[in-house]
Amino acid sequence: MSNTSEELNNIEKRSLNFIESIIEEDIQNNKNEARVHTRFPPEPNGYLHIGHAKSICLNFGLAEKYKGKCNLRFDDTNPEKEETEYVDSIMEDVKWLGFQWDKEPYYASDYFGKLYDWAVKLIRDGKAYVDDQSQEIISQQRGTPTRPGVESPFRSRSVEENLDLFERMKAGEFENGTRVLRAKMGMTSPNMHMRDPVLYRILNAEHHRTGDKWKIYPMYDYAHGQSDYLEGITHSLCTLEFEVHRPLYDWCLDQLTETSYRPRQIEFARLNLSYTVMSKRKLLELVKGNYVNGWDDPRMPTIAGLRRRGFTPASIRSFADRIGVAKRDNVIDVGLLEFILREDLNRITPRMMAVIDPIKLVITNYPENQTEAIELVNNPEDDQSGTRNVLFSKELYIERDDFMVDPPKKYFRLGPDREVRLKGAYVVKCDRYELDATGNVSTIYCTYDPETRSGTGTYQPKIKGTLHWVEAKSAKDAEVRLYDRLFMDEDPAGHKDKDPLEFLNPDSLKVVKNCKIEPALLNTSIGDKFQFQRIGYFCTDNDSTPEQPVFNRIVSLKDNWAKANQS
C-alpha cells in the first residue's frame, strides 16, 4: 500500500526534531525574512572529534534541508592555544564528511576591529568598566548561585578613565592578567555568567592570523554572538553547556545592535559516547603524553583518527542522523556507531584473503608444481563488483586458530580426521600434523577430493566449516595493526575520584608482523577498505608502502550491539 502525498507530509511533520520545529515556525512567521543561515564555529585549539561531527552534520544538514547557508567560522579568540595546524585539519575534516561551507571560511579575528569599537560603545554607555583585579579575586567576588556577589572597587570608575585604560590595554602597556574589561550588569543574578562578566583580557601572544597587532582579545561569550550577528546567522546552534550563557549572548546583542534582525541561540545535547573521552584537554593529554601516536591515531575519537582507522563519511553521517537531536544529555553506545559502520562497509568493501596468524597446510595428494585459479566474488552484496582469481596449490596458509589437535564436539573447523571446505576451492581432510620443538603445531597434512571443487565439482558434501586461506608461494608479508577500544571502562570520564587514563586499555593496539596476504592486496592505495574474510574490516594505513604493506583493522565482523538490540 503506497502512502499518499498528505500521509508523507504528516510523517515528515511527526519526525521533526525540536530544532526543525523552531526553524519551521520561524519560516512561517517570516522571522529574519524566513532565512535559514547556520554556522559551525570551532575554536582552532585542537582536532575535531566525533562529537563535533554531530554538530557539523546538524548545522550543514539543516542549511541543506531548508535551502539556506552554513558558514564555517573559526572562533579564534585565544592565541595561546590556537594553531594554523588545527585550522587546516578542521577544514579537511568538514570536507571529508562531505560538506562545503558558504563562501570562504570566516574568522572571529576578522571582526576584532568592530568588536573593539562595540566595547568602546559599551564603556561610553556606562555598561562596561576596566577592572584591575586578578581573575582569582574576581572569581571569589562572584559569590555563589544562592549568595550575591561583591562589586569590584573599580566598578565606579568614570567613563573617561575606563576609555583611557582600555585604549592603553589595547596599546600593550600592561602585563597579562593585570586588567580586564567587564560588563556592568550587576552581581545578584542567580546566573553566575551574568555577574559583571569579563568581555576582554590582556594577552600578549602571537595570533596565528593577526600576529602581534592585538594585545587584548575578546572573550568567547562576547565575540560569539556578535560574530553571528555580523554574518547574518539566523539559528546559532550550541551544545547544552552554553544554555546558561544564552542570557549574556542576548544581552550583548541588545546593547550593540539596532536592527530587527537577530540571531537566536538554540541548545541541544552534545554527543557522549561510551568507552570514549570527548574532552579536548584529555585528548591533548593523550597526545602530549605519548599514550597514542598523534591526533590521527586510529584509536582516537578525532575525525582524523576515525578517517585513518578506516571509517567512512557515510557511516558517520548516518550515525549522526540515527541518534537524532535531543534536549537532554545521554550516553550513546559506541556499539551503535560500529553497527552502522559495518552496515556501510559490508555494502561497499571487496572480500580479500588474508591470514593473520599463519600455519602451513600441505595437501599431500595435490599434484606437485601445479597451480590453478580459483574464481571468487569480490562482494556478494554488490552485483557490479565482479570476480577475481586467486592461486591455489599444494601448500597453503590457514589461521592457526582454525586447527585444534583435540577439538570439542561442536568445533566445525579443522582437526585430526575432520573435514572442512577451503573457501571457493575443495574439501580437505586432516590426516596428520607435525609439532615443532616447543610443542606447537607447525604443519598440517591433508588430502583433498578433486570432485568437491566449489561450484563445479560433481560431489558437493554438506560441510559445516569453511576456512579462508592464502596460497603459500604467492603470499606476501604484511603488517596488520589490530585496534581495539582505547578505554576499558564504559564511562572513563565519569569517575570523580579517578583519572580517565587509569582505564586505558593495554591491548588497544596489537601489531602482527607476519600476516600473509593475497598478492592483489599489494596494489592498494592509502585508505582503501576491504573485508578480510572471516576476520574483519581493514584499510590500508598511511604508513603502508608497496614493499611493506600495512593494514588497520577498522572493526571486527562480530556485532554484539545488533545481537543485544534484537527484538
Sequence and secondary structure as in RCSB ss.txt:
>XXXX:A:sequence
MSNTSEELNNIEKRSLNFIESIIEEDIQNNKNEARVHTRFPPEPNGYLHIGHAKSICLNFGLAEKYKGKCNLRFD
DTNPEKEETEYVDSIMEDVKWLGFQWDKEPYYASDYFGKLYDWAVKLIRDGKAYVDDQSQEIISQQRGTPTRPGV
ESPFRSRSVEENLDLFERMKAGEFENGTRVLRAKMGMTSPNMHMRDPVLYRILNAEHHRTGDKWKIYPMYDYAHG
QSDYLEGITHSLCTLEFEVHRPLYDWCLDQLTETSYRPRQIEFARLNLSYTVMSKRKLLELVKGNYVNGWDDPRM
PTIAGLRRRGFTPASIRSFADRIGVAKRDNVIDVGLLEFILREDLNRITPRMMAVIDPIKLVITNYPENQTEAIE
LVNNPEDDQSGTRNVLFSKELYIERDDFMVDPPKKYFRLGPDREVRLKGAYVVKCDRYELDATGNVSTIYCTYDP
ETRSGTGTYQPKIKGTLHWVEAKSAKDAEVRLYDRLFMDEDPAGHKDKDPLEFLNPDSLKVVKNCKIEPALLNTS
IGDKFQFQRIGYFCTDNDSTPEQPVFNRIVSLKDNWAKANQS
>XXXX:A:secstr
    HHHHHHHHHHT  HHHHHHHHHHHTTGGGG  EEEE   SSS  BHHHHHHHHHHHHHHHHTT EEEEEE 
   TTT  HHHHHHHHHHHHHTT   SSS EEGGGGHHHHHHHHHHHHHTTSEEEE S HHHHHHHT BTTB   
  TTTT  HHHHHHHHHHHHHT S TTS EEEE   S  SSGGGSS EEEEE    BTTTBTS SEEE HHHHHH
HHHHHHT SEEEEEGGGGGGHHHHHHHHHHH  SS   EEEEE   EETT    HHHHHHHHHTTSSSSTT TTS
 BHHHHHHHT  HHHHHHHHHHH   SS  EE HHHHHHHHHHHHHHH  EE EESSEEEEEETTS TT EEEEE
EES TT TTS EEEEEEESEEEEEGGGB SS  TT  SB TT EEEETTS EEEEEEEEE TTS EEEEEEEE G
GG TTT S     S EE  EETTT EEEEEEEE  SBSSSSTT  TTS GGGGB TTSEEEEEEEEE GGGGS  
TT EEEETTTEEEEE TT  SSS EEEEEEES  HHHHHT  
